[in-house]
Amino acid sequence: MWFRAIVIILSLACTPLAGQSWDSLRGVQGQHVKVIEINGEQRKGICDSVSHDSITLQIGTTRTPIERTRVRRVQVRSGMRRVRNIVIGAAIGVAVGLTVDQTVGTYLRNETGDSGRGITYAAPIVVFGGIGAALPGYRTVYRLR
């Protein structure tokens, strides 16, 4: 449940509010892109060329043209987005670790007399940082208006 809420919040934060121009695709030639079509189909490949009415992807050894009228969104792979996702995930992990330490951790320390706090912080940071790393690192360069 919480994982879905986090994914939805992050996806809403990364979604631009307005569509971008088709001309903005001219700068993505040679880069890894993900094209999402109107019917929901996704294609990933290297942008080979962009014309006024289509975008051509190099998928393996095949050149695949996609008509502009079928394109809903074009996203470019971005390493900085992945780093940002890891930092956000780690920050969420710190908050969860703090909450767990102040509630369950306090109870367990009272019962066992153990003063170790490492696991209550380390585990959530690693888990949520890993979830952040697993989220795709793409930025939208074109979105149908």
DSSP file with accessible surface (Angstrom, degrees, kcal/mol):
  #  RESIDUE AA STRUCTURE BP1 BP2  ACC     N-H-->O    O-->H-N    N-H-->O    O-->H-N    TCO  KAPPA ALPHA  PHI   PSI    X-CA   Y-CA   Z-CA
    1    1 A M     >        0   0  189      0, 0.0     4,-1.9     0, 0.0     5,-0.1   0.000 360.0 360.0 360.0 -50.4    0.0    0.0    0.0
    2    2 A W  H  >  +     0   0  203      1,-0.2     4,-2.5     2,-0.2     5,-0.2   0.873 360.0  56.5 -66.3 -36.5    2.7    2.5    1.0
    3    3 A F  H  > S+     0   0  108      1,-0.2     4,-2.6     2,-0.2    -1,-0.2   0.928 107.5  48.1 -61.2 -44.0    4.8    1.5   -2.0
    4    4 A R  H  > S+     0   0  189      1,-0.2     4,-2.6     2,-0.2    -1,-0.2   0.908 111.1  50.8 -62.1 -41.7    2.0    2.3   -4.4
    5    5 A A  H  X S+     0   0   39     -4,-1.9     4,-2.6     2,-0.2    -1,-0.2   0.919 111.2  48.1 -63.4 -41.4    1.5    5.7   -2.7
    6    6 A I  H  X S+     0   0   28     -4,-2.5     4,-2.8     2,-0.2     5,-0.2   0.930 112.1  49.0 -65.2 -44.0    5.2    6.5   -2.9
    7    7 A V  H  X S+     0   0   47     -4,-2.6     4,-2.6     2,-0.2     5,-0.2   0.922 112.6  48.2 -62.5 -42.1    5.3    5.5   -6.6
    8    8 A I  H  X S+     0   0   95     -4,-2.6     4,-2.4     2,-0.2     5,-0.2   0.937 112.4  48.4 -64.8 -44.2    2.2    7.6   -7.4
    9    9 A I  H  X S+     0   0  113     -4,-2.6     4,-2.1     1,-0.2    -2,-0.2   0.933 113.8  46.6 -63.0 -44.3    3.6   10.6   -5.6
   10   10 A L  H  X S+     0   0   23     -4,-2.8     4,-1.4     1,-0.2    -1,-0.2   0.905 112.2  50.0 -65.8 -39.1    6.9   10.4   -7.3
   11   11 A S  H  X S+     0   0   56     -4,-2.6     4,-0.7    -5,-0.2    -1,-0.2   0.890 111.1  49.1 -68.9 -35.0    5.3    9.9  -10.7
   12   12 A L  H >< S+     0   0  120     -4,-2.4     3,-0.6     1,-0.2    -1,-0.2   0.893 109.7  52.2 -68.1 -36.1    3.1   12.9  -10.2
   13   13 A A  H 3< S+     0   0   79     -4,-2.1    -1,-0.2     1,-0.2    -2,-0.2   0.807 112.5  45.8 -68.8 -26.6    6.1   15.0   -9.1
   14   14 A C  H 3< S+     0   0   39     -4,-1.4   126,-0.3    -5,-0.2    -1,-0.2   0.523  91.1  97.9 -93.7  -7.5    7.9   14.0  -12.3
   15   15 A T  S << S-     0   0   51     -4,-0.7     2,-0.1    -3,-0.6   124,-0.0  -0.714  72.9-130.4 -87.4 124.2    5.1   14.6  -14.7
   16   16 A P        -     0   0   33      0, 0.0    -2,-0.1     0, 0.0     4,-0.1  -0.411   7.4-138.9 -70.4 150.6    5.1   17.9  -16.5
   17   17 A L  S    S+     0   0  178     -2,-0.1     2,-0.3     2,-0.1    -2,-0.0   0.779  82.4  42.5 -81.6 -27.6    1.9   19.9  -16.4
   18   18 A A  S    S-     0   0   69    127,-0.1   127,-0.1     1,-0.0     2,-0.1  -0.857  88.3-104.6-120.3 155.9    2.0   21.1  -20.1
   19   19 A G        -     0   0   20     -2,-0.3     2,-0.3     1,-0.1   125,-0.2  -0.346  33.2-131.0 -73.1 156.3    2.9   19.3  -23.3
   20   20 A Q        -     0   0   47    123,-0.7   123,-0.4     1,-0.1     2,-0.1  -0.714  26.2 -94.9-105.7 164.8    6.2   20.0  -25.0
   21   21 A S    >   -     0   0   48     -2,-0.3     3,-1.4     1,-0.1     4,-0.2  -0.440  21.2-128.7 -78.7 147.0    6.9   20.9  -28.6
   22   22 A W  G >  S+     0   0    3      1,-0.3     3,-1.9     2,-0.2     4,-0.2   0.822 107.9  68.2 -61.9 -29.4    7.8   18.2  -31.2
   23   23 A D  G >  S+     0   0   97      1,-0.3     3,-1.5     2,-0.2    -1,-0.3   0.741  82.6  72.8 -64.4 -21.4   10.7   20.4  -32.1
   24   24 A S  G X  S+     0   0   52     -3,-1.4     3,-0.8     1,-0.3    -1,-0.3   0.678  84.1  69.9 -68.0 -12.8   12.3   19.7  -28.7
   25   25 A L  G X  S+     0   0    0     -3,-1.9     3,-1.8     1,-0.2    -1,-0.3   0.632  74.6  83.7 -78.4 -13.5   13.0   16.1  -30.0
   26   26 A R  G X  S+     0   0  111     -3,-1.5     3,-0.7     1,-0.3    -1,-0.2   0.814  87.8  54.3 -60.2 -28.6   15.7   17.4  -32.4
   27   27 A G  G <  S+     0   0   60     -3,-0.8    -1,-0.3    -4,-0.2    -2,-0.1   0.420  93.9  69.8 -86.9   3.0   18.3   17.4  -29.6
   28   28 A V  G X   +     0   0    4     -3,-1.8     3,-2.1     2,-0.1    19,-0.4   0.381  62.0 131.1-104.0   6.0   17.8   13.7  -28.6
   29   29 A Q  T <  S+     0   0   97     -3,-0.7    19,-0.2     1,-0.3     3,-0.1  -0.352  76.8  18.6 -62.3 132.8   19.3   12.1  -31.7
   30   30 A G  T 3  S+     0   0   57     17,-3.3    -1,-0.3     1,-0.3     2,-0.2   0.383 103.2 112.1  88.4  -3.5   21.8    9.4  -30.6
   31   31 A Q  S <  S-     0   0   74     -3,-2.1    16,-2.5    16,-0.2     2,-0.4  -0.683  77.8 -99.8-101.8 157.7   20.4    9.1  -27.1
   32   32 A H  E     +A   46   0A  83     -2,-0.2    45,-2.2    14,-0.2     2,-0.3  -0.619  52.6 177.0 -73.2 125.7   18.5    6.2  -25.4
   33   33 A V  E     -AB  45  76A   2     12,-3.3    12,-2.1    -2,-0.4     2,-0.4  -0.887  29.2-144.5-130.7 160.4   14.8    7.1  -25.5
   34   34 A K  E     -AB  44  75A  19     41,-2.8    41,-2.8    -2,-0.3     2,-0.5  -0.997  16.4-161.0-123.6 123.3   11.5    5.5  -24.6
   35   35 A V  E     -AB  43  74A   0      8,-3.2     8,-2.4    -2,-0.4     2,-0.6  -0.927   0.4-161.8-107.9 124.3    8.5    6.2  -26.8
   36   36 A I  E     -AB  42  73A  13     37,-3.1    36,-2.8    -2,-0.5    37,-2.1  -0.937  14.8-148.9-107.1 121.3    5.0    5.6  -25.4
   37   37 A E  E >   - B   0  71A   2      4,-3.0     3,-1.9    -2,-0.6    34,-0.2  -0.361  27.6-103.2 -87.0 168.7    2.4    5.4  -28.1
   38   38 A I  T 3  S+     0   0   74     32,-2.4    33,-0.1     1,-0.3    -1,-0.1   0.865 121.9  54.8 -57.6 -38.1   -1.3    6.4  -27.9
   39   39 A N  T 3  S-     0   0  114     31,-0.3    -1,-0.3     1,-0.1    32,-0.1   0.448 122.9-104.5 -80.3   2.3   -2.3    2.7  -27.5
   40   40 A G  S <  S+     0   0   41     -3,-1.9    -2,-0.1     1,-0.3     2,-0.1   0.325  73.7 141.4  95.9  -8.5    0.0    2.3  -24.5
   41   41 A E        -     0   0   85     -5,-0.1    -4,-3.0     1,-0.0     2,-0.4  -0.438  38.3-149.6 -70.1 140.2    2.8    0.4  -26.2
   42   42 A Q  E     -A   36   0A 104     -6,-0.2     2,-0.4    -2,-0.1    -6,-0.2  -0.918  12.4-172.2-114.1 138.6    6.3    1.3  -25.2
   43   43 A R  E     -A   35   0A  59     -8,-2.4    -8,-3.2    -2,-0.4     2,-0.4  -0.998   4.2-164.6-128.9 133.1    9.4    1.1  -27.4
   44   44 A K  E     +A   34   0A 116     -2,-0.4     2,-0.3   -10,-0.2   -10,-0.2  -0.944  33.1 105.5-118.1 138.1   12.9    1.6  -26.2
   45   45 A G  E     -A   33   0A  11    -12,-2.1   -12,-3.3    -2,-0.4     2,-0.5  -0.975  68.5 -58.7-179.7-170.6   15.9    2.3  -28.4
   46   46 A I  E     -AC  32  58A  65     12,-2.1    12,-3.3    -2,-0.3     2,-0.5  -0.812  53.0-116.0 -96.0 130.7   18.4    4.8  -29.7
   47   47 A C  E     + C   0  57A   1    -16,-2.5   -17,-3.3    -2,-0.5    10,-0.2  -0.537  35.8 177.1 -69.0 115.5   16.9    7.8  -31.5
   48   48 A D  E     -     0   0A  64      8,-3.0     2,-0.3    -2,-0.5     9,-0.2   0.890  60.4 -17.4 -86.8 -46.9   18.1    7.6  -35.0
   49   49 A S  E     - C   0  56A  38      7,-1.4     7,-2.9   -20,-0.1     2,-0.4  -0.991  49.6-147.4-159.0 158.2   16.3   10.5  -36.6
   50   50 A V  E     + C   0  55A  11     -2,-0.3     2,-0.2     5,-0.2     5,-0.2  -0.998  20.4 175.7-131.4 126.1   13.4   12.9  -36.1
   51   51 A S        -     0   0   42      3,-3.0     3,-0.3    -2,-0.4    -2,-0.0  -0.665  49.3 -90.8-117.0-178.9   11.4   14.4  -38.9
   52   52 A H  S    S+     0   0  132     -2,-0.2     3,-0.1     1,-0.2   -30,-0.0   0.818 124.6  26.4 -62.2 -30.2    8.4   16.6  -39.0
   53   53 A D  S    S+     0   0  105      1,-0.1    15,-2.9    15,-0.1    16,-0.4   0.380 123.9  22.7-119.7   4.8    6.0   13.6  -39.0
   54   54 A S  E     - D   0  67A  23     -3,-0.3    -3,-3.0    13,-0.3     2,-0.4  -0.995  53.6-137.0-161.7 165.6    7.9   10.8  -37.4
   55   55 A I  E     -CD  50  66A   0     11,-2.3    11,-2.9    -2,-0.3     2,-0.5  -0.984  21.6-149.4-125.8 137.9   10.6    9.6  -35.0
   56   56 A T  E     -CD  49  65A  13     -7,-2.9    -8,-3.0    -2,-0.4    -7,-1.4  -0.951  10.4-162.9-114.6 127.9   12.9    6.6  -36.0
   57   57 A L  E     -CD  47  64A   0      7,-2.6     7,-3.4    -2,-0.5     2,-0.8  -0.845  17.9-138.2-108.6 144.1   14.4    4.4  -33.3
   58   58 A Q  E     +CD  46  63A  57    -12,-3.3   -12,-2.1    -2,-0.4     2,-0.7  -0.890  26.9 179.7 -97.0 104.4   17.3    2.0  -33.6
   59   59 A I  E >   - D   0  62A  55      3,-2.9     3,-2.0    -2,-0.8     2,-0.4  -0.914  64.8 -49.8-110.4 104.2   16.0   -1.1  -31.7
   60   60 A G  T 3  S-     0   0   68     -2,-0.7   -14,-0.1     1,-0.3   -15,-0.0  -0.564 121.7 -26.1  67.7-119.9   18.8   -3.7  -31.9
   61   61 A T  T 3  S+     0   0  136     -2,-0.4     2,-0.4    -3,-0.1    -1,-0.3   0.364 121.5  95.0-104.5   4.6   19.6   -3.9  -35.6
   62   62 A T  E <   -D   59   0A  81     -3,-2.0    -3,-2.9     2,-0.0     2,-0.6  -0.823  65.1-144.1-104.2 133.1   16.2   -2.7  -36.8
   63   63 A R  E     -D   58   0A 138     -2,-0.4    -5,-0.2    -5,-0.2    -2,-0.0  -0.854  21.5-168.6 -91.6 122.2   15.2    0.9  -37.6
   64   64 A T  E     -D   57   0A  25     -7,-3.4    -7,-2.6    -2,-0.6     2,-0.3  -0.924   6.7-156.4-118.4 108.7   11.6    1.4  -36.5
   65   65 A P  E     -D   56   0A  83      0, 0.0     2,-0.4     0, 0.0    -9,-0.2  -0.620   6.9-164.2 -81.5 142.2    9.8    4.6  -37.6
   66   66 A I  E     -D   55   0A   0    -11,-2.9   -11,-2.3    -2,-0.3     5,-0.1  -0.993  21.2-122.0-127.5 124.9    6.9    5.7  -35.5
   67   67 A E  E >   -D   54   0A 111     -2,-0.4     3,-1.5   -13,-0.2     4,-0.5  -0.333  16.7-125.9 -66.4 144.5    4.4    8.3  -36.8
   68   68 A R  G >  S+     0   0   83    -15,-2.9     3,-1.2     1,-0.3   -14,-0.1   0.852 109.1  61.4 -58.7 -35.1    4.0   11.5  -34.9
   69   69 A T  G 3  S+     0   0  112    -16,-0.4    -1,-0.3     1,-0.3   -15,-0.1   0.712 104.5  49.5 -68.3 -17.9    0.2   10.9  -34.6
   70   70 A R  G <  S+     0   0   88     -3,-1.5   -32,-2.4   -33,-0.1     2,-0.5   0.507  90.0  98.5 -95.6  -7.0    0.9    7.7  -32.7
   71   71 A V  E <   +B   37   0A   0     -3,-1.2   -34,-0.2    -4,-0.5     3,-0.1  -0.716  36.1 168.2 -90.9 124.0    3.3    9.2  -30.2
   72   72 A R  E    S-     0   0A  98    -36,-2.8    72,-3.0    -2,-0.5     2,-0.3   0.798  70.3  -0.5 -94.5 -42.0    1.9   10.2  -26.7
   73   73 A R  E     -BE  36 143A  58    -37,-2.1   -37,-3.1    70,-0.2     2,-0.4  -0.998  52.6-158.5-152.2 144.6    5.2   10.7  -24.9
   74   74 A V  E     -BE  35 142A   0     68,-2.4    67,-2.6    -2,-0.3    68,-1.7  -0.997  17.4-173.3-125.2 128.3    9.0   10.6  -25.6
   75   75 A Q  E     -BE  34 140A  22    -41,-2.8   -41,-2.8    -2,-0.4     2,-0.4  -0.948  12.9-145.8-124.3 145.3   11.4   10.2  -22.6
   76   76 A V  E     -BE  33 139A   2     63,-2.8    63,-2.5    -2,-0.4   -43,-0.2  -0.880  28.8-108.7-109.5 138.2   15.2   10.3  -22.5
   77   77 A R  E     - E   0 138A 133    -45,-2.2     2,-0.4    -2,-0.4    61,-0.3  -0.443  39.8-172.0 -64.9 133.6   17.2    8.3  -20.1
   78   78 A S     >  -     0   0   21     59,-4.1     4,-1.1    -2,-0.2     3,-0.4  -0.966  24.0-162.3-136.8 117.2   18.7   10.5  -17.5
   79   79 A G  H  > S+     0   0   56     -2,-0.4     4,-1.9     1,-0.2     5,-0.2   0.831  93.0  61.3 -65.3 -32.3   21.3    9.5  -14.9
   80   80 A M  H  > S+     0   0  141      1,-0.2     4,-2.3     2,-0.2    -1,-0.2   0.843  99.0  56.0 -66.2 -31.8   20.5   12.5  -12.7
   81   81 A R  H  > S+     0   0   67     -3,-0.4     4,-2.6    56,-0.2    -1,-0.2   0.895 105.9  51.1 -65.4 -38.3   17.0   11.3  -12.3
   82   82 A R  H  X S+     0   0   97     -4,-1.1     4,-2.3    55,-0.2    -2,-0.2   0.926 110.1  48.7 -66.0 -41.6   18.2    8.0  -11.0
   83   83 A V  H  X S+     0   0   76     -4,-1.9     4,-2.5     1,-0.2    -2,-0.2   0.931 111.6  50.1 -62.1 -43.7   20.4    9.7   -8.4
   84   84 A R  H  X S+     0   0   80     -4,-2.3     4,-2.7     1,-0.2    -2,-0.2   0.923 109.4  51.2 -60.7 -43.3   17.5   12.0   -7.4
   85   85 A N  H  X S+     0   0    6     -4,-2.6     4,-2.6     1,-0.2    -1,-0.2   0.892 109.7  50.2 -62.4 -38.2   15.3    8.9   -7.0
   86   86 A I  H  X S+     0   0   67     -4,-2.3     4,-2.9    46,-0.3    -1,-0.2   0.930 111.3  48.3 -65.4 -43.5   17.9    7.2   -4.8
   87   87 A V  H  X S+     0   0   92     -4,-2.5     4,-2.4     2,-0.2    -2,-0.2   0.926 112.8  47.7 -64.2 -42.9   18.3   10.3   -2.6
   88   88 A I  H  X S+     0   0   54     -4,-2.7     4,-2.3     2,-0.2    -1,-0.2   0.937 113.2  48.7 -63.0 -43.9   14.5   10.6   -2.2
   89   89 A G  H  X S+     0   0    6     -4,-2.6     4,-2.4     1,-0.2    40,-0.4   0.917 111.5  49.0 -62.2 -41.8   14.2    6.9   -1.4
   90   90 A A  H  X S+     0   0   28     -4,-2.9     4,-2.3    38,-0.2    -1,-0.2   0.897 109.7  52.1 -65.6 -38.4   17.0    7.2    1.2
   91   91 A A  H  X S+     0   0   59     -4,-2.4     4,-2.1     2,-0.2    -2,-0.2   0.910 109.9  48.5 -64.1 -40.6   15.3   10.3    2.8
   92   92 A I  H  X S+     0   0   47     -4,-2.3     4,-2.8     1,-0.2     5,-0.2   0.913 109.9  53.7 -63.1 -40.0   12.1    8.3    3.1
   93   93 A G  H  X S+     0   0    0     -4,-2.4     4,-3.0     2,-0.2    32,-0.3   0.887 106.6  51.3 -61.3 -39.3   14.1    5.5    4.6
   94   94 A V  H  X S+     0   0   71     -4,-2.3     4,-2.8     2,-0.2    -1,-0.2   0.932 111.2  48.0 -63.1 -44.1   15.6    7.9    7.2
   95   95 A A  H  X S+     0   0   54     -4,-2.1     4,-2.3     2,-0.2    -2,-0.2   0.926 114.6  45.3 -63.7 -43.1   12.1    9.0    8.1
   96   96 A V  H  X S+     0   0   50     -4,-2.8     4,-3.0     2,-0.2     5,-0.2   0.927 113.4  50.8 -65.8 -42.6   10.8    5.4    8.4
   97   97 A G  H  X S+     0   0    0     -4,-3.0     4,-2.7    -5,-0.2    -2,-0.2   0.911 110.6  48.9 -61.2 -42.0   13.9    4.4   10.4
   98   98 A L  H  X S+     0   0   85     -4,-2.8     4,-2.4     2,-0.2    -1,-0.2   0.931 112.9  47.6 -62.9 -43.9   13.4    7.3   12.8
   99   99 A T  H  X S+     0   0   88     -4,-2.3     4,-1.2    -5,-0.2     5,-0.2   0.932 114.1  46.0 -63.6 -46.1    9.7    6.4   13.2
  100  100 A V  H  <>S+     0   0   52     -4,-3.0     5,-3.0     1,-0.2     4,-0.4   0.919 113.3  50.3 -63.9 -41.9   10.5    2.7   13.8
  101  101 A D  I  <>S+     0   0    0     -4,-2.7     5,-0.9    -5,-0.2    -1,-0.2   0.904 111.2  47.9 -64.3 -39.4   13.3    3.6   16.2
  102  102 A Q  I  <5S+     0   0  105     -4,-2.4    -1,-0.2    -5,-0.2    -2,-0.2   0.691 126.5  25.6 -76.9 -17.9   11.2    5.9   18.2
  103  103 A T  I  X5S+     0   0   82     -4,-1.2     4,-1.7    -3,-0.4    -3,-0.2   0.753 136.1  16.9-106.7 -78.3    8.3    3.4   18.5
  104  104 A V  I  >5S+     0   0   79     -4,-0.4     4,-2.8    -5,-0.2     5,-0.2   0.887 125.1  56.6 -67.1 -39.0    9.2   -0.2   18.2
  105  105 A G  I  ><S+     0   0    3     -5,-3.0     4,-2.5     1,-0.2    -1,-0.2   0.901 106.1  49.7 -61.6 -41.7   12.9    0.4   18.9
  106  106 A T  H  ><S+     0   0   49     -5,-0.9     4,-2.0    -6,-0.3    -1,-0.2   0.929 111.7  49.2 -62.4 -43.2   12.2    2.1   22.2
  107  107 A Y  H  X S+     0   0  138     -4,-1.7     4,-1.9     1,-0.2    -2,-0.2   0.940 112.8  46.6 -61.3 -47.0   10.0   -0.8   23.2
  108  108 A L  H  X S+     0   0   86     -4,-2.8     4,-2.8     1,-0.2     6,-0.4   0.883 110.4  52.3 -66.9 -38.1   12.6   -3.4   22.3
  109  109 A R  H  X S+     0   0   38     -4,-2.5     4,-2.0    -5,-0.2    -1,-0.2   0.888 109.9  50.0 -65.0 -35.9   15.4   -1.5   24.0
  110  110 A N  H  < S+     0   0  126     -4,-2.0    -1,-0.2    -5,-0.2    -2,-0.2   0.875 116.5  41.5 -67.7 -36.7   13.3   -1.4   27.2
  111  111 A E  H  < S+     0   0  126     -4,-1.9    -2,-0.2    -5,-0.2    -1,-0.2   0.858 128.6  26.4 -80.0 -37.9   12.6   -5.1   27.1
  112  112 A T  H  < S-     0   0   95     -4,-2.8    -3,-0.2    -5,-0.2    -2,-0.2   0.644  91.1-131.4-102.6 -18.5   16.1   -6.3   26.0
  113  113 A G     <  +     0   0   66     -4,-2.0     2,-0.3    -5,-0.4    -4,-0.2   0.546  57.3 144.1  78.7   4.4   18.4   -3.7   27.4
  114  114 A D        -     0   0  100     -6,-0.4    -1,-0.3     1,-0.1    -2,-0.1  -0.589  36.8-165.6 -79.2 135.9   20.2   -3.5   24.0
  115  115 A S        +     0   0  100     -2,-0.3     2,-0.2    -3,-0.1    -1,-0.1   0.349  46.1 123.9-102.6   5.6   21.3    0.0   23.0
  116  116 A G        +     0   0   44      1,-0.1     4,-0.1    -7,-0.0    -2,-0.1  -0.493  25.8 168.1 -72.0 130.5   22.0   -0.8   19.3
  117  117 A R     >  +     0   0  116     -2,-0.2     4,-0.9     2,-0.1     5,-0.2   0.359  46.9 101.0-118.3  -1.5   20.1    1.3   16.9
  118  118 A G  H >> S+     0   0   52      1,-0.2     4,-3.3     2,-0.2     3,-0.8   0.901  80.0  48.6 -57.8 -45.6   21.9    0.5   13.6
  119  119 A I  H 3> S+     0   0  130      1,-0.2     4,-1.6     2,-0.2    -1,-0.2   0.858 104.6  58.6 -69.7 -32.7   19.3   -1.9   12.1
  120  120 A T  H 34 S+     0   0   25     -3,-0.2    -1,-0.2     1,-0.2   -19,-0.2   0.758 120.0  29.9 -70.2 -20.5   16.3    0.3   12.7
  121  121 A Y  H <X S+     0   0   63     -4,-0.9     4,-1.6    -3,-0.8    -2,-0.2   0.812 119.6  50.6 -98.9 -44.2   18.0    3.0   10.6
  122  122 A A  H  X S+     0   0   50     -4,-3.3     4,-2.5    -5,-0.2     5,-0.2   0.916 105.6  54.0 -65.6 -45.0   20.1    1.0    8.1
  123  123 A A  H  X S+     0   0   40     -4,-1.6     4,-2.8    -5,-0.3     5,-0.2   0.943 111.1  43.0 -60.4 -50.8   17.4   -1.4    6.9
  124  124 A P  H  > S+     0   0   18      0, 0.0     4,-2.7     0, 0.0     5,-0.4   0.896 113.7  52.6 -64.7 -34.9   14.8    1.2    5.8
  125  125 A I  H  X S+     0   0   56     -4,-1.6     4,-2.2   -32,-0.3     5,-0.2   0.944 113.6  43.2 -64.3 -44.7   17.5    3.4    4.2
  126  126 A V  H  X S+     0   0  105     -4,-2.5     4,-2.3     2,-0.2    -1,-0.2   0.935 116.6  47.5 -65.7 -44.8   18.8    0.5    2.1
  127  127 A V  H  X S+     0   0   83     -4,-2.8     4,-2.1    -5,-0.2    -2,-0.2   0.963 118.2  38.4 -63.6 -52.1   15.3   -0.8    1.2
  128  128 A F  H  X S+     0   0   39     -4,-2.7     4,-2.3    -5,-0.2   -38,-0.2   0.855 115.0  53.8 -72.7 -32.4   13.8    2.6    0.2
  129  129 A G  H  X S+     0   0   11     -4,-2.2     4,-2.1    -5,-0.4    -1,-0.2   0.904 109.4  50.0 -63.8 -38.6   17.1    3.7   -1.5
  130  130 A G  H  X S+     0   0   39     -4,-2.3     4,-1.8    -5,-0.2    -2,-0.2   0.892 108.8  51.1 -65.4 -39.4   17.0    0.5   -3.5
  131  131 A I  H  X S+     0   0   43     -4,-2.1     4,-1.2     2,-0.2    -2,-0.2   0.930 110.0  50.5 -63.1 -41.7   13.4    1.2   -4.5
  132  132 A G  H  < S+     0   0    2     -4,-2.3     3,-0.4     1,-0.2   -46,-0.3   0.897 109.4  50.6 -62.6 -38.6   14.4    4.6   -5.6
  133  133 A A  H  < S+     0   0   31     -4,-2.1    -1,-0.2     1,-0.2    -2,-0.2   0.839 107.4  54.8 -68.2 -29.9   17.3    3.1   -7.7
  134  134 A A  H  < S+     0   0   80     -4,-1.8    -1,-0.2    -5,-0.1    -2,-0.2   0.739  86.2  96.6 -77.2 -21.4   14.8    0.7   -9.3
  135  135 A L  S  < S-     0   0   28     -4,-1.2   -50,-0.1    -3,-0.4   -49,-0.1  -0.425  91.8 -95.3 -68.0 143.1   12.5    3.5  -10.4
  136  136 A P        -     0   0   72      0, 0.0     2,-0.9     0, 0.0    -1,-0.1  -0.291  24.7-140.9 -65.1 142.3   13.2    4.5  -14.0
  137  137 A G        +     0   0    1     -4,-0.1   -59,-4.1    -3,-0.1     2,-0.4  -0.601  52.0 132.7-101.4  68.7   15.5    7.4  -14.6
  138  138 A Y  E     -E   77   0A  33     -2,-0.9     2,-0.4   -61,-0.3   -61,-0.2  -0.912  40.0-156.4-118.9 146.4   13.8    9.1  -17.6
  139  139 A R  E     -E   76   0A 100    -63,-2.5   -63,-2.8    -2,-0.4     2,-0.4  -0.962  26.3-117.6-118.9 141.9   12.9   12.7  -18.2
  140  140 A T  E     +E   75   0A  26     -2,-0.4   -65,-0.2  -126,-0.3     3,-0.1  -0.641  34.4 168.6 -81.3 126.8   10.1   13.7  -20.6
  141  141 A V  E    S+     0   0A  14    -67,-2.6     2,-0.3    -2,-0.4   -66,-0.2   0.578  71.6  27.3-109.4 -19.3   11.1   15.7  -23.6
  142  142 A Y  E     +E   74   0A  12    -68,-1.7   -68,-2.4  -118,-0.1     2,-0.4  -0.985  61.3 173.5-143.6 135.1    7.8   15.5  -25.6
  143  143 A R  E     -E   73   0A  71   -123,-0.4  -123,-0.7    -2,-0.3   -70,-0.2  -0.990  37.2-111.6-141.0 131.9    4.3   15.0  -24.4
  144  144 A L              0   0   78    -72,-3.0  -123,-0.1    -2,-0.4   -72,-0.1  -0.349 360.0 360.0 -61.6 134.9    1.2   15.1  -26.5
  145  145 A R              0   0  211   -125,-0.1    -1,-0.1  -126,-0.1  -127,-0.1  -0.375 360.0 360.0 -79.1 360.0   -0.9   18.2  -25.6
